[in-house]
Structures are given as C-alpha cells and as structure tokens.
Amino acid sequence: MAEYLLLFRGGDPSTMEGGSPEKMQEHMQLWMKWMGGLQEQGKLIGAQPLFSTGKVLKGTKKVITDGPFMEGKEMVGGYLACKASSYDEAVEISKGCPILIFEDGIVEVREIRELKM
C-alpha cells in the first residue's frame, strides 16, 4: 500500500448558516465520523487542522516573512495522511471528505514519495 496526503482548502464552517456553534459542531462530527471510518479500516495515518498564520522562508537568502498570504480558498487548512492501494482508491477516500459539502471545498490528493537515504 502506498501513502497519500490529502490537503484541504476552502470550506470555512463558520460561514454555514450564520456559523452557529451547533452547525460547526455538526460539521466537526462529520469529520470525526469520516476519519473514524478510515481508522477502523487501518487506512488513517494521521490528520490535523492548521492555523491560518505562519512563516514563509524564501530563496537562497532565506528571507523570512509572515504568511502565507493568499485567498482563504487557496490556503491549506489541514491535512490527512492515509494508506491506499492506488491513486484511484485515495481519490475515492477523498470523496468522503466533509469539506466537499462547501462549494469552495477542495481536496488535493498527493502520493507520498518514499525517501531513499
């Protein structure tokens, strides 16, 4: 089995029907159910949300700036690492992601390359 990284963009639950705490909790339950199912199947490696703030290092001079600064829908909001037998299976796994209930929700599926040292 290969390992895949799912990167989540867009889909701010605070915009759901006024962003009520109940709606946000309901949305979080969808995430927990989805990830719990992957855990039960032995396919979940790990997952975490990310803060919207950070630092960016750039170029040979290693210039450090605050960031990332981009549109919210472009910013990576979290990730999930999973095991799958193929890209097709990883894409099928990603179709269950709760971020896709949002019009601007995006899941990027990337295979993790094994580093040979």
LUMNUTOR-860346 format. One record per atom (N, C-alpha, C): residue in three letters; atom name; x, y, z; residue number from 1. Coordinates in Angstrom, 3 decimals. Layout:
! LUMNUTOR-860346
[r "ALA","CA",[X,Y,Z],NUM]
...
END
This chain:
! LUMNUTOR-860346
[r "MET","N",[0.840,-1.191,0.000],1]
[r "MET","CA",[0.000,0.000,0.000],1]
[r "MET","C",[0.874,1.241,0.000],1]
[r "ALA","N",[0.472,2.208,-0.759],2]
[r "ALA","CA",[1.169,3.483,-0.802],2]
[r "ALA","C",[0.541,4.430,0.219],2]
[r "GLU","N",[1.265,5.499,0.519],3]
[r "GLU","CA",[0.747,6.525,1.419],3]
[r "GLU","C",[0.409,7.769,0.608],3]
[r "TYR","N",[-0.691,8.403,0.992],4]
[r "TYR","CA",[-1.183,9.586,0.290],4]
[r "TYR","C",[-1.436,10.696,1.280],4]
[r "LEU","N",[-1.242,11.924,0.829],5]
[r "LEU","CA",[-1.519,13.106,1.628],5]
[r "LEU","C",[-2.700,13.823,1.003],5]
[r "LEU","N",[-3.735,14.047,1.788],6]
[r "LEU","CA",[-4.890,14.819,1.333],6]
[r "LEU","C",[-4.765,16.202,1.948],6]
[r "LEU","N",[-4.738,17.230,1.120],7]
[r "LEU","CA",[-4.632,18.618,1.572],7]
[r "LEU","C",[-5.989,19.278,1.397],7]
[r "PHE","N",[-6.447,19.966,2.439],8]
[r "PHE","CA",[-7.779,20.557,2.431],8]
[r "PHE","C",[-7.691,22.074,2.270],8]
[r "ARG","N",[-8.505,22.597,1.342],9]
[r "ARG","CA",[-8.568,24.045,1.094],9]
[r "ARG","C",[-10.025,24.475,1.070],9]
[r "GLY","N",[-10.255,25.751,1.461],10]
[r "GLY","CA",[-11.606,26.318,1.419],10]
[r "GLY","C",[-12.502,25.733,2.483],10]
[r "GLY","N",[-13.810,25.911,2.293],11]
[r "GLY","CA",[-14.784,25.289,3.169],11]
[r "GLY","C",[-14.774,25.758,4.600],11]
[r "ASP","N",[-14.989,27.020,4.845],12]
[r "ASP","CA",[-14.991,27.576,6.198],12]
[r "ASP","C",[-16.328,27.287,6.883],12]
[r "PRO","N",[-16.350,26.424,7.926],13]
[r "PRO","CA",[-17.614,26.091,8.585],13]
[r "PRO","C",[-18.250,27.266,9.318],13]
[r "SER","N",[-17.489,28.329,9.599],14]
[r "SER","CA",[-18.071,29.483,10.282],14]
[r "SER","C",[-19.037,30.236,9.379],14]
[r "THR","N",[-19.028,29.942,8.064],15]
[r "THR","CA",[-19.953,30.595,7.142],15]
[r "THR","C",[-21.250,29.813,6.980],15]
[r "MET","N",[-21.349,28.649,7.603],16]
[r "MET","CA",[-22.541,27.806,7.480],16]
[r "MET","C",[-23.712,28.407,8.247],16]
[r "GLU","N",[-24.754,28.752,7.549],17]
[r "GLU","CA",[-25.986,29.230,8.160],17]
[r "GLU","C",[-25.722,30.109,9.379],17]
[r "GLY","N",[-24.944,31.149,9.169],18]
[r "GLY","CA",[-24.640,32.081,10.242],18]
[r "GLY","C",[-23.527,31.608,11.157],18]
[r "GLY","N",[-22.951,30.446,10.886],19]
[r "GLY","CA",[-21.829,29.970,11.682],19]
[r "GLY","C",[-22.188,29.664,13.122],19]
[r "SER","N",[-23.399,29.178,13.372],20]
[r "SER","CA",[-23.808,28.879,14.743],20]
[r "SER","C",[-22.913,27.777,15.315],20]
[r "PRO","N",[-22.692,27.810,16.631],21]
[r "PRO","CA",[-21.889,26.757,17.266],21]
[r "PRO","C",[-22.456,25.360,17.009],21]
[r "GLU","N",[-23.777,25.253,16.921],22]
[r "GLU","CA",[-24.404,23.956,16.670],22]
[r "GLU","C",[-24.043,23.432,15.283],22]
[r "LYS","N",[-24.078,24.310,14.290],23]
[r "LYS","CA",[-23.738,23.907,12.920],23]
[r "LYS","C",[-22.255,23.537,12.816],23]
[r "MET","N",[-21.414,24.287,13.503],24]
[r "MET","CA",[-19.986,23.979,13.468],24]
[r "MET","C",[-19.722,22.630,14.147],24]
[r "GLN","N",[-20.407,22.362,15.267],25]
[r "GLN","CA",[-20.257,21.083,15.959],25]
[r "GLN","C",[-20.756,19.939,15.077],25]
[r "GLU","N",[-21.857,20.161,14.402],26]
[r "GLU","CA",[-22.411,19.165,13.484],26]
[r "GLU","C",[-21.412,18.847,12.372],26]
[r "HIS","N",[-20.774,19.892,11.860],27]
[r "HIS","CA",[-19.773,19.707,10.806],27]
[r "HIS","C",[-18.571,18.924,11.343],27]
[r "MET","N",[-18.130,19.230,12.547],28]
[r "MET","CA",[-17.000,18.513,13.136],28]
[r "MET","C",[-17.324,17.032,13.328],28]
[r "GLN","N",[-18.576,16.728,13.649],29]
[r "GLN","CA",[-18.988,15.331,13.799],29]
[r "GLN","C",[-18.853,14.567,12.474],29]
[r "LEU","N",[-19.115,15.257,11.354],30]
[r "LEU","CA",[-18.924,14.634,10.038],30]
[r "LEU","C",[-17.454,14.254,9.833],30]
[r "TRP","N",[-16.558,15.166,10.229],31]
[r "TRP","CA",[-15.127,14.897,10.113],31]
[r "TRP","C",[-14.733,13.700,10.969],31]
[r "MET","N",[-15.219,13.675,12.217],32]
[r "MET","CA",[-14.854,12.599,13.131],32]
[r "MET","C",[-15.371,11.249,12.619],32]
[r "LYS","N",[-16.555,11.252,12.064],33]
[r "LYS","CA",[-17.123,10.011,11.524],33]
[r "LYS","C",[-16.296,9.523,10.337],33]
[r "TRP","N",[-15.957,10.439,9.430],34]
[r "TRP","CA",[-15.186,10.084,8.244],34]
[r "TRP","C",[-13.809,9.543,8.643],34]
[r "MET","N",[-13.112,10.274,9.517],35]
[r "MET","CA",[-11.781,9.839,9.933],35]
[r "MET","C",[-11.857,8.570,10.775],35]
[r "GLY","N",[-12.894,8.433,11.590],36]
[r "GLY","CA",[-13.071,7.216,12.381],36]
[r "GLY","C",[-13.224,5.987,11.498],36]
[r "GLY","N",[-13.957,6.136,10.391],37]
[r "GLY","CA",[-14.117,5.033,9.446],37]
[r "GLY","C",[-12.788,4.631,8.827],37]
[r "LEU","N",[-11.964,5.622,8.493],38]
[r "LEU","CA",[-10.642,5.331,7.937],38]
[r "LEU","C",[-9.757,4.647,8.981],38]
[r "GLN","N",[-9.885,5.089,10.234],39]
[r "GLN","CA",[-9.120,4.478,11.330],39]
[r "GLN","C",[-9.502,3.005,11.483],39]
[r "GLU","N",[-10.797,2.721,11.456],40]
[r "GLU","CA",[-11.282,1.341,11.593],40]
[r "GLU","C",[-10.770,0.442,10.473],40]
[r "GLN","N",[-10.593,1.011,9.279],41]
[r "GLN","CA",[-10.104,0.247,8.129],41]
[r "GLN","C",[-8.577,0.131,8.114],41]
[r "GLY","N",[-7.917,0.780,9.076],42]
[r "GLY","CA",[-6.460,0.759,9.114],42]
[r "GLY","C",[-5.816,1.618,8.051],42]
[r "LYS","N",[-6.553,2.600,7.525],43]
[r "LYS","CA",[-6.039,3.444,6.437],43]
[r "LYS","C",[-5.604,4.829,6.902],43]
[r "LEU","N",[-5.997,5.235,8.103],44]
[r "LEU","CA",[-5.636,6.558,8.611],44]
[r "LEU","C",[-4.239,6.518,9.217],44]
[r "ILE","N",[-3.374,7.399,8.747],45]
[r "ILE","CA",[-2.038,7.539,9.318],45]
[r "ILE","C",[-2.053,8.672,10.338],45]
[r "GLY","N",[-2.674,9.802,9.977],46]
[r "GLY","CA",[-2.759,10.948,10.864],46]
[r "GLY","C",[-3.460,12.095,10.162],46]
[r "ALA","N",[-3.947,13.048,10.954],47]
[r "ALA","CA",[-4.635,14.211,10.398],47]
[r "ALA","C",[-4.630,15.333,11.418],47]
[r "GLN","N",[-4.519,16.564,10.947],48]
[r "GLN","CA",[-4.548,17.727,11.829],48]
[r "GLN","C",[-5.026,18.955,11.051],48]
[r "PRO","N",[-5.757,19.845,11.724],49]
[r "PRO","CA",[-6.044,21.150,11.119],49]
[r "PRO","C",[-4.808,22.036,11.273],49]
[r "LEU","N",[-4.734,23.078,10.482],50]
[r "LEU","CA",[-3.615,24.016,10.547],50]
[r "LEU","C",[-4.112,25.410,10.900],50]
[r "PHE","N",[-3.313,26.160,11.645],51]
[r "PHE","CA",[-3.626,27.569,11.886],51]
[r "PHE","C",[-3.485,28.325,10.574],51]
[r "SER","N",[-4.139,29.465,10.459],52]
[r "SER","CA",[-4.061,30.249,9.230],52]
[r "SER","C",[-2.837,31.166,9.207],52]
[r "THR","N",[-2.076,31.187,10.283],53]
[r "THR","CA",[-0.872,32.016,10.349],53]
[r "THR","C",[0.361,31.145,10.195],53]
[r "GLY","N",[1.483,31.757,9.901],54]
[r "GLY","CA",[2.719,31.005,9.778],54]
[r "GLY","C",[3.857,31.893,9.315],54]
[r "LYS","N",[4.935,31.288,8.946],55]
[r "LYS","CA",[6.115,31.967,8.421],55]
[r "LYS","C",[6.476,31.330,7.092],55]
[r "VAL","N",[7.028,32.122,6.199],56]
[r "VAL","CA",[7.453,31.649,4.886],56]
[r "VAL","C",[8.932,31.978,4.731],56]
[r "LEU","N",[9.728,30.980,4.373],57]
[r "LEU","CA",[11.136,31.189,4.059],57]
[r "LEU","C",[11.286,31.074,2.562],57]
[r "LYS","N",[12.081,31.988,1.977],58]
[r "LYS","CA",[12.160,32.011,0.526],58]
[r "LYS","C",[13.589,32.242,0.058],58]
[r "GLY","N",[13.965,31.448,-0.928],59]
[r "GLY","CA",[15.194,31.675,-1.673],59]
[r "GLY","C",[16.483,31.380,-0.938],59]
[r "THR","N",[17.571,31.613,-1.650],60]
[r "THR","CA",[18.895,31.307,-1.116],60]
[r "THR","C",[19.270,32.180,0.076],60]
[r "LYS","N",[18.649,33.370,0.174],61]
[r "LYS","CA",[18.928,34.261,1.306],61]
[r "LYS","C",[18.059,33.926,2.510],61]
[r "LYS","N",[17.154,32.976,2.314],62]
[r "LYS","CA",[16.275,32.505,3.389],62]
[r "LYS","C",[15.532,33.663,4.055],62]
[r "VAL","N",[14.952,34.525,3.232],63]
[r "VAL","CA",[14.181,35.658,3.716],63]
[r "VAL","C",[12.925,35.122,4.389],63]
[r "ILE","N",[12.684,35.575,5.609],64]
[r "ILE","CA",[11.533,35.114,6.392],64]
[r "ILE","C",[10.471,36.204,6.398],64]
[r "THR","N",[9.242,35.820,6.046],65]
[r "THR","CA",[8.120,36.749,6.090],65]
[r "THR","C",[6.952,36.072,6.810],65]
[r "ASP","N",[6.038,36.905,7.303],66]
[r "ASP","CA",[4.803,36.360,7.838],66]
[r "ASP","C",[3.987,35.851,6.663],66]
[r "GLY","N",[3.159,34.885,6.929],67]
[r "GLY","CA",[2.341,34.369,5.845],67]
[r "GLY","C",[1.758,33.047,6.259],67]
[r "PRO","N",[1.187,32.320,5.390],68]
[r "PRO","CA",[1.001,32.645,3.972],68]
[r "PRO","C",[-0.114,33.662,3.786],68]
[r "PHE","N",[0.040,34.517,2.789],69]
[r "PHE","CA",[-0.993,35.487,2.472],69]
[r "PHE","C",[-1.541,35.156,1.100],69]
[r "MET","N",[-2.745,34.636,1.093],70]
[r "MET","CA",[-3.421,34.273,-0.142],70]
[r "MET","C",[-4.907,34.241,0.166],70]
[r "GLU","N",[-5.701,34.051,-0.843],71]
[r "GLU","CA",[-7.138,33.924,-0.613],71]
[r "GLU","C",[-7.403,32.701,0.241],71]
[r "GLY","N",[-8.404,32.788,1.106],72]
[r "GLY","CA",[-8.732,31.695,2.010],72]
[r "GLY","C",[-8.945,30.373,1.313],72]
[r "LYS","N",[-9.559,30.402,0.136],73]
[r "LYS","CA",[-9.841,29.154,-0.568],73]
[r "LYS","C",[-8.569,28.491,-1.092],73]
[r "GLU","N",[-7.463,29.258,-1.181],74]
[r "GLU","CA",[-6.205,28.705,-1.666],74]
[r "GLU","C",[-5.324,28.185,-0.540],74]
[r "MET","N",[-5.598,28.619,0.697],75]
[r "MET","CA",[-4.756,28.270,1.830],75]
[r "MET","C",[-5.057,26.845,2.308],75]
[r "VAL","N",[-4.004,26.098,2.588],76]
[r "VAL","CA",[-4.172,24.753,3.131],76]
[r "VAL","C",[-4.647,24.890,4.572],76]
[r "GLY","N",[-5.821,24.320,4.860],77]
[r "GLY","CA",[-6.406,24.426,6.191],77]
[r "GLY","C",[-6.159,23.215,7.059],77]
[r "GLY","N",[-5.687,22.136,6.448],78]
[r "GLY","CA",[-5.409,20.924,7.198],78]
[r "GLY","C",[-4.969,19.824,6.257],78]
[r "TYR","N",[-4.652,18.674,6.859],79]
[r "TYR","CA",[-4.192,17.559,6.053],79]
[r "TYR","C",[-4.614,16.249,6.692],79]
[r "LEU","N",[-4.587,15.207,5.887],80]
[r "LEU","CA",[-4.810,13.849,6.360],80]
[r "LEU","C",[-3.879,12.953,5.566],80]
[r "ALA","N",[-3.161,12.098,6.259],81]
[r "ALA","CA",[-2.309,11.114,5.603],81]
[r "ALA","C",[-3.012,9.768,5.717],81]
[r "CYS","N",[-3.051,9.037,4.605],82]
[r "CYS","CA",[-3.747,7.743,4.603],82]
[r "CYS","C",[-2.999,6.740,3.743],82]
[r "LYS","N",[-3.402,5.487,3.891],83]
[r "LYS","CA",[-2.875,4.398,3.071],83]
[r "LYS","C",[-3.940,4.003,2.062],83]
[r "ALA","N",[-3.506,3.722,0.844],84]
[r "ALA","CA",[-4.419,3.264,-0.205],84]
[r "ALA","C",[-3.622,2.424,-1.192],84]
[r "SER","N",[-4.305,1.532,-1.880],85]
[r "SER","CA",[-3.622,0.650,-2.827],85]
[r "SER","C",[-3.335,1.327,-4.160],85]
[r "SER","N",[-3.984,2.486,-4.419],86]
[r "SER","CA",[-3.777,3.179,-5.697],86]
[r "SER","C",[-4.277,4.613,-5.581],86]
[r "TYR","N",[-3.928,5.420,-6.598],87]
[r "TYR","CA",[-4.470,6.785,-6.656],87]
[r "TYR","C",[-5.990,6.746,-6.700],87]
[r "ASP","N",[-6.541,5.806,-7.465],88]
[r "ASP","CA",[-7.996,5.711,-7.564],88]
[r "ASP","C",[-8.626,5.489,-6.199],88]
[r "GLU","N",[-8.040,4.607,-5.392],89]
[r "GLU","CA",[-8.586,4.374,-4.062],89]
[r "GLU","C",[-8.425,5.614,-3.183],89]
[r "ALA","N",[-7.293,6.295,-3.278],90]
[r "ALA","CA",[-7.077,7.522,-2.498],90]
[r "ALA","C",[-8.099,8.593,-2.886],90]
[r "VAL","N",[-8.396,8.696,-4.171],91]
[r "VAL","CA",[-9.408,9.659,-4.629],91]
[r "VAL","C",[-10.783,9.257,-4.095],91]
[r "GLU","N",[-11.093,7.977,-4.102],92]
[r "GLU","CA",[-12.366,7.515,-3.542],92]
[r "GLU","C",[-12.459,7.863,-2.059],92]
[r "ILE","N",[-11.362,7.680,-1.329],93]
[r "ILE","CA",[-11.328,8.058,0.093],93]
[r "ILE","C",[-11.613,9.541,0.233],93]
[r "SER","N",[-10.997,10.360,-0.617],94]
[r "SER","CA",[-11.146,11.815,-0.507],94]
[r "SER","C",[-12.570,12.278,-0.793],94]
[r "LYS","N",[-13.331,11.496,-1.560],95]
[r "LYS","CA",[-14.707,11.883,-1.885],95]
[r "LYS","C",[-15.604,11.930,-0.655],95]
[r "GLY","N",[-15.213,11.260,0.421],96]
[r "GLY","CA",[-15.986,11.292,1.658],96]
[r "GLY","C",[-15.656,12.470,2.558],96]
[r "CYS","N",[-14.697,13.293,2.151],97]
[r "CYS","CA",[-14.250,14.404,2.988],97]
[r "CYS","C",[-15.360,15.450,3.167],97]
[r "PRO","N",[-15.668,15.808,4.422],98]
[r "PRO","CA",[-16.726,16.783,4.697],98]
[r "PRO","C",[-16.481,18.179,4.132],98]
[r "ILE","N",[-15.254,18.501,3.763],99]
[r "ILE","CA",[-15.011,19.835,3.202],99]
[r "ILE","C",[-15.710,19.996,1.855],99]
[r "LEU","N",[-16.037,18.871,1.223],100]
[r "LEU","CA",[-16.654,18.920,-0.099],100]
[r "LEU","C",[-18.141,19.266,-0.061],100]
[r "ILE","N",[-18.705,19.491,1.131],101]
[r "ILE","CA",[-20.079,19.987,1.189],101]
[r "ILE","C",[-20.124,21.480,0.892],101]
[r "PHE","N",[-18.959,22.118,0.873],102]
[r "PHE","CA",[-18.857,23.539,0.545],102]
[r "PHE","C",[-18.543,23.698,-0.937],102]
[r "GLU","N",[-19.121,24.699,-1.555],103]
[r "GLU","CA",[-18.881,24.975,-2.971],103]
[r "GLU","C",[-17.398,25.214,-3.243],103]
[r "ASP","N",[-16.685,25.858,-2.293],104]
[r "ASP","CA",[-15.273,26.159,-2.495],104]
[r "ASP","C",[-14.355,25.127,-1.834],104]
[r "GLY","N",[-14.905,24.019,-1.334],105]
[r "GLY","CA",[-14.098,22.989,-0.687],105]
[r "GLY","C",[-13.256,22.225,-1.690],105]
[r "ILE","N",[-11.993,22.049,-1.366],106]
[r "ILE","CA",[-11.046,21.384,-2.262],106]
[r "ILE","C",[-10.257,20.350,-1.470],106]
[r "VAL","N",[-10.084,19.168,-2.059],107]
[r "VAL","CA",[-9.174,18.159,-1.520],107]
[r "VAL","C",[-8.149,17.856,-2.600],107]
[r "GLU","N",[-6.892,18.092,-2.287],108]
[r "GLU","CA",[-5.800,17.756,-3.206],108]
[r "GLU","C",[-5.216,16.429,-2.743],108]
[r "VAL","N",[-5.115,15.465,-3.642],109]
[r "VAL","CA",[-4.614,14.132,-3.322],109]
[r "VAL","C",[-3.216,13.998,-3.910],109]
[r "ARG","N",[-2.244,13.712,-3.040],110]
[r "ARG","CA",[-0.854,13.586,-3.484],110]
[r "ARG","C",[-0.248,12.309,-2.914],110]
[r "GLU","N",[0.426,11.536,-3.754],111]
[r "GLU","CA",[1.116,10.356,-3.255],111]
[r "GLU","C",[2.409,10.796,-2.565],111]
[r "ILE","N",[2.687,10.192,-1.426],112]
[r "ILE","CA",[3.908,10.499,-0.691],112]
[r "ILE","C",[5.030,9.615,-1.248],112]
[r "ARG","N",[6.047,10.255,-1.716],113]
[r "ARG","CA",[7.184,9.534,-2.299],113]
[r "ARG","C",[8.088,9.052,-1.182],113]
[r "GLU","N",[8.506,7.807,-1.268],114]
[r "GLU","CA",[9.424,7.252,-0.279],114]
[r "GLU","C",[10.792,7.863,-0.480],114]
[r "LEU","N",[11.381,8.345,0.599],115]
[r "LEU","CA",[12.708,8.957,0.537],115]
[r "LEU","C",[13.752,7.882,0.779],115]
[r "LYS","N",[14.591,7.657,-0.201],116]
[r "LYS","CA",[15.669,6.659,-0.095],116]
[r "LYS","C",[16.909,7.373,0.430],116]
[r "MET","N",[17.407,6.892,1.537],117]
[r "MET","CA",[18.601,7.549,2.119],117]
[r "MET","C",[19.747,6.587,2.196],117]
END
